[in-house]
Amino acid sequence: MRFGFFILIAVVILLYGSINFYIGHRGMQAFGGFIPPIGRKIFWVLFGIIAFSYIIGRLSYTTLPKVFVNGFTWVGAYWIAAMVYLLLVLAFIDLLRLMNRWIKVIPKDTLEKPMLPVWIGTAVLVFAVGIIMYGVINARNPKIRSYDIDIAKDAGNLKDLRIAVVSDIHLGNIVGKNRLEKMVEMVNGLKPDLVLIPGDIVDDSVEPFVEQNMGEVFKRLKTKLGVYGVLGNHDYYGGRPDEAVRIFEESGIKMLIDNYVKVSDSFYIVGRTDPTIQRVLGQERKKLSDVMNGMNTALPMILMDHQPSKLSEPEKSGIDLQVSGHTHGGQVFPDSLITKRVFEQYWGYLRKGNFQLIVTSGFGTWGPPIRIGSYPEVLDIRVHFKKS
């Protein structure tokens, strides 16, 4: 098992390195004529550092000064995004050149112009910089997305419920305290009865959360019925989920780890832990039916499950509303094309009988701090209890 894991890591690194070599080689073909021989060697050294800087930042978190760790992480995160679009554009150009051997779309005299590689290289760079700038701006401007739904159950004296949902904040060295303050301001502006956070509160380690005193920001959330959360896969990746739970609870978030709570004697909130618990701690998460043991299913039941997977389970268990995240709505196109195929509902609203699901694209970002083809959001869900 461990040998297979190392083989997988080696293949991923080889593939990643090959992609970056391809991009660097094409860049050298375009602009190498302007660079002296010694400059080319310097280029490849710097290019290699940039290409692997995200990995360097992640692996050196406990060994390098924080300023270097943050610098490597930021540079690497932006490079990953640029790499994706550079690869797509350069591969498309090479495909056109290959096709042109059989289908003469581009005139021969155009292809033979000595400055053509420079023009193409410049156009590719301008495109990459432009799309990354758009993605950065888009990622830093979250929206309020509203839903209005009915649950056909009696919730006692409670007729309506306003829920703010924020998922996938990914707090850490990239999404920091300033972004969290903006999130809290947006949530409080909704004047919610309840706040739900379905996972990925931090981006692996809880250390930046503690160092930047983000818990005090969470304490500013204003609700009538409380703030509840569950762990996502990234909350486990730091390897200390129990510590993360303790820190989040000290910040005013009631964590539901395969557990439920009855609120105002009117409805239930159920929280499931993430399947990542098996990979990190070797533990199985409970079956939903076991988690719900002892609940009065005649009351409305709201489920937080980080990943919108295996939807037949909550549907069969009588869950009325599930809120999830994890997918980021694809975050960066063309990832959304893959995400759509992986999940039955990768973003937005789905109804199956009495079961309703809302998947949020999340508030923060993972990896590249950009969004292209998706946007960050805070959900404003208005629930109306109407017994049929």
C-alpha positions in Angstrom: 0.0 0.0 0.0 2.8 2.4 1.0 4.8 1.4 -2.1 1.8 2.1 -4.3 1.4 5.5 -2.7 5.0 6.5 -3.4 4.6 5.3 -7.0 1.6 7.5 -7.4 3.5 10.5 -5.9 6.4 9.9 -8.3 4.0 9.8 -11.3 2.3 13.0 -10.3 5.7 14.8 -9.8 6.9 13.5 -13.2 3.8 14.6 -14.9 3.8 18.0 -13.2 7.5 18.5 -14.1 6.9 17.5 -17.7 4.1 20.1 -18.0 6.3 22.8 -16.6 9.2 21.8 -18.8 6.9 22.0 -21.9 5.8 25.5 -20.9 9.3 26.7 -20.1 10.6 25.2 -23.4 8.0 27.0 -25.4 8.8 30.2 -23.5 12.5 29.8 -24.3 11.6 29.2 -28.0 9.7 32.5 -28.1 12.0 34.7 -26.2 15.3 32.8 -26.0 16.8 34.9 -28.8 16.8 37.9 -26.4 18.5 36.1 -23.6 22.3 35.5 -23.4 23.6 31.9 -22.7 24.2 32.6 -18.9 20.7 34.2 -18.7 19.2 31.0 -20.0 20.7 29.0 -17.2 19.4 31.5 -14.7 16.0 31.4 -16.4 15.7 27.6 -15.9 16.8 27.8 -12.2 14.2 30.6 -11.5 11.6 28.9 -13.6 12.1 25.6 -11.6 11.8 27.4 -8.3 8.6 29.2 -9.3 7.1 26.0 -10.8 7.7 24.0 -7.5 7.3 26.9 -5.1 3.8 25.8 -3.9 5.1 22.4 -3.0 8.2 24.0 -1.3 5.9 26.3 0.7 3.8 23.4 1.9 6.6 21.1 2.8 8.7 23.8 4.6 6.0 25.1 6.9 7.8 24.1 10.0 11.4 24.6 8.8 11.6 27.9 7.0 10.7 31.4 8.4 7.1 32.2 7.8 7.9 35.1 5.4 9.5 32.5 3.1 6.7 30.0 3.5 4.1 32.6 2.7 6.1 33.8 -0.3 6.6 30.4 -1.8 2.9 29.5 -1.2 1.6 32.7 -2.8 3.9 32.5 -5.8 3.2 28.8 -6.3 -0.6 29.2 -6.0 -0.7 31.9 -8.7 1.7 29.8 -10.9 -0.6 26.7 -10.7 -3.4 28.8 -12.2 -1.1 30.3 -14.8 0.2 26.9 -15.6 -3.2 25.5 -16.4 -4.1 28.2 -18.9 -0.6 28.4 -20.4 -0.8 24.6 -21.0 -4.2 24.8 -22.6 -3.3 27.7 -24.9 0.1 26.4 -25.9 -1.3 22.9 -26.5 -4.1 24.4 -28.7 -1.5 26.4 -30.7 0.7 23.3 -31.2 -2.4 21.3 -32.3 -3.2 24.0 -34.9 0.4 23.9 -36.2 0.1 20.1 -36.4 -3.2 20.2 -38.3 -1.8 22.9 -40.6 0.5 20.2 -42.1 -2.5 18.6 -43.7 -5.1 21.4 -43.8 -3.4 24.6 -44.8 -5.2 27.1 -42.7 -2.2 29.4 -41.9 -0.2 30.7 -45.0 3.3 29.4 -45.3 4.8 33.0 -45.5 3.1 33.8 -42.2 4.7 30.8 -40.5 8.1 31.7 -41.7 8.1 35.3 -40.3 11.0 35.5 -37.9 9.1 37.5 -35.3 6.1 35.1 -35.2 7.2 33.2 -32.1 7.7 36.5 -30.2 4.3 37.7 -31.2 2.6 34.4 -30.3 4.6 34.3 -27.0 3.6 37.8 -26.1 -0.1 37.2 -26.9 0.0 34.0 -24.7 1.5 35.9 -21.8 -1.0 38.8 -22.1 -3.8 36.3 -22.1 -2.5 34.4 -19.1 -1.9 37.6 -17.1 -5.3 38.9 -18.0 -7.3 35.8 -17.1 -5.4 35.5 -13.8 -6.1 39.1 -12.9 -9.8 38.6 -13.7 -9.8 35.4 -11.5 -8.2 37.3 -8.6 -10.8 40.0 -8.7 -13.6 37.5 -9.1 -12.4 35.5 -6.1 -12.3 38.5 -3.9 -15.8 39.7 -4.6 -18.3 37.2 -3.0 -22.0 37.4 -3.7 -25.1 36.6 -1.7 -27.1 33.7 -3.3 -30.6 33.4 -2.1 -32.9 30.4 -1.9 -36.6 30.2 -0.8 -37.7 26.7 0.1 -40.6 24.9 1.9 -40.3 22.0 4.3 -43.7 20.2 4.7 -43.4 19.7 8.4 -44.6 21.3 11.6 -41.8 23.1 13.5 -44.0 24.1 16.5 -44.1 27.9 17.0 -41.4 28.4 14.4 -43.0 29.1 11.0 -39.9 30.5 9.1 -36.2 30.2 9.5 -33.4 32.2 7.9 -30.1 30.3 7.5 -26.8 31.7 6.4 -24.5 29.1 5.0 -20.8 29.6 4.5 -18.5 26.7 3.4 -15.0 26.1 2.2 -13.5 29.2 3.7 -10.0 27.7 3.6 -8.5 30.0 6.1 -4.7 30.0 6.2 -1.8 31.8 4.6 -3.7 32.8 1.5 -7.3 33.4 2.7 -6.5 35.3 5.8 -8.2 37.4 8.6 -9.2 40.3 6.3 -11.3 38.0 4.1 -12.8 36.4 7.2 -13.9 39.8 8.5 -15.6 40.5 5.2 -17.4 37.2 5.4 -18.6 37.9 9.0 -19.8 41.4 7.8 -21.8 39.8 5.0 -23.4 37.1 7.2 -24.4 39.6 9.9 -25.9 41.8 7.2 -28.4 39.0 6.5 -29.5 39.0 10.1 -29.8 35.2 10.1 -31.5 33.1 12.7 -28.9 30.4 12.2 -25.4 30.0 10.6 -24.2 26.7 9.2 -20.6 26.0 8.2 -20.4 22.7 6.3 -16.7 22.1 6.4 -13.2 23.2 5.2 -13.0 26.0 7.7 -9.2 26.0 7.4 -6.8 25.1 4.6 -5.1 22.2 6.3 -3.3 23.6 9.4 -5.0 25.4 12.2 -1.8 27.3 13.0 -2.5 30.4 10.8 -6.1 30.4 12.3 -4.6 30.7 15.8 -1.7 33.0 14.9 -4.0 35.5 13.2 -6.6 35.3 16.1 -9.4 34.4 13.7 -11.4 32.9 16.5 -12.2 36.4 17.7 -13.6 37.3 14.3 -15.9 34.3 14.3 -17.2 35.4 17.7 -18.6 38.5 16.0 -21.2 36.4 14.2 -24.7 37.5 15.3 -27.5 34.9 15.3 -30.6 34.0 17.3 -30.1 30.2 17.3 -26.3 29.8 17.1 -23.5 28.8 14.7 -22.9 25.2 13.8 -20.2 23.5 11.7 -18.7 20.2 10.6 -15.3 19.2 9.5 -14.4 19.0 5.8 -11.5 17.0 4.2 -9.1 19.9 4.6 -9.8 20.3 8.3 -8.5 16.7 8.6 -5.4 17.2 6.4 -3.5 19.0 9.2 -3.6 15.7 11.1 -5.1 17.2 14.3 -8.8 17.2 13.9 -9.5 17.0 17.6 -7.5 20.2 18.2 -9.3 21.9 15.3 -12.7 21.0 16.8 -11.6 22.4 20.2 -10.3 25.7 18.6 -13.5 26.1 16.5 -15.7 25.5 19.5 -13.7 28.1 21.5 -14.5 30.5 18.5 -18.2 30.0 19.0 -18.9 27.3 16.5 -20.8 24.3 17.8 -19.2 21.4 16.0 -21.4 18.4 15.1 -19.1 15.4 14.6 -21.5 12.5 13.6 -24.0 14.0 16.0 -27.2 16.1 16.1 -28.8 18.8 18.1 -32.4 19.8 18.7 -32.9 23.5 18.3 -35.6 25.5 20.1 -37.6 22.2 20.4 -38.5 22.9 16.8 -36.1 21.2 14.4 -32.9 19.2 14.2 -29.4 20.0 12.9 -27.4 16.9 12.0 -23.7 17.0 11.3 -21.7 14.3 9.6 -17.9 14.0 9.7 -16.1 13.8 6.4 -15.0 10.4 4.9 -11.4 11.7 5.1 -11.5 10.6 8.7 -10.8 7.1 7.4 -7.6 8.1 5.5 -6.2 10.3 8.3 -7.3 8.5 11.5 -8.2 5.0 10.2 -11.8 5.5 11.5 -15.1 4.9 9.7 -17.7 7.6 9.9 -21.0 6.4 11.3 -23.9 5.5 9.1 -26.4 8.3 8.9 -29.1 6.1 10.4 -26.9 5.5 13.4 -26.2 9.3 13.7 -29.9 10.0 13.6 -30.8 7.3 16.3 -33.2 8.8 18.8 -34.4 11.7 16.6 -38.1 12.5 16.2 -38.4 12.3 12.5 -41.7 14.2 12.5 -39.7 17.4 13.1 -37.8 19.1 10.3 -34.2 17.7 9.9 -31.4 19.8 8.4 -28.1 18.0 7.5 -24.6 19.3 7.1 -22.4 17.0 5.1 -19.3 18.5 3.5 -19.3 16.4 0.3 -22.6 16.1 -1.6 -22.0 12.4 -2.2 -24.2 9.2 -1.8 -27.4 11.3 -1.8 -29.6 8.2 -1.6 -28.6 7.8 2.1 -30.1 11.2 3.4 -33.0 10.8 1.0 -33.9 7.4 2.4 -33.3 8.7 6.0 -36.0 11.4 5.6 -33.6 14.4 5.7 -35.5 17.5 4.6 -32.6 19.7 3.7 -28.9 19.0 3.2 -26.3 21.8 2.8 -22.9 20.9 1.4 -19.8 22.4 -0.2 -16.5 20.8 -1.2 -16.9 21.3 -5.0 -16.2 25.0 -5.1 -18.5 25.1 -8.1 -15.4 23.9 -10.1 -13.5 27.1 -9.0 -11.3 27.2 -12.1 -12.6 26.3 -15.5 -12.2 23.6 -17.0 -12.3 21.9 -13.6 -16.0 22.4 -13.5 -16.4 20.0 -16.4 -14.9 17.3 -14.3 -16.7 18.2 -11.1 -20.1 18.1 -12.9 -19.4 14.4 -13.8 -18.2 13.4 -10.3 -21.2 14.8 -8.4 -24.9 14.3 -9.0 -25.3 18.0 -8.0 -22.0 19.9 -8.0 -23.5 23.3 -7.3 -27.0 24.8 -6.6 -30.3 23.3 -5.8 -31.6 19.7 -6.2 -34.9 18.2 -5.1 -35.7 14.5 -4.9 -39.1 13.9 -3.4 -39.1 15.6 0.0 -35.3 15.6 0.1 -33.7 19.0 -0.8 -30.0 19.6 -1.4 -28.2 22.9 -1.7 -24.5 22.9 -2.7 -22.6 26.1 -2.2 -19.5 27.1 -4.3 -17.9 28.2 -1.0 -16.4 31.4 0.2 -12.7 30.9 -0.2 -10.3 29.2 -2.6 -8.0 26.2 -2.5 -4.6 26.4 -4.3 -4.8 29.2 -6.8 -6.5 32.2 -5.1 -8.6 32.8 -8.2 -12.1 31.8 -9.5 -12.9 31.5 -13.2 -16.2 30.1 -14.2 -17.5 30.2 -10.6 -17.8 32.8 -7.9 -17.5 32.9 -4.1 -20.8 33.1 -2.2 -22.7 33.3 1.1 -26.0 31.5 1.0 -29.1 33.1 2.3 -31.7 30.3 2.7 -35.2 31.2 3.8 -37.1 28.1 5.0 -40.9 28.0 5.4 -42.4 25.2 7.5 -45.7 24.2 6.1 -47.2 21.0 7.3 -49.0 19.3 4.4 
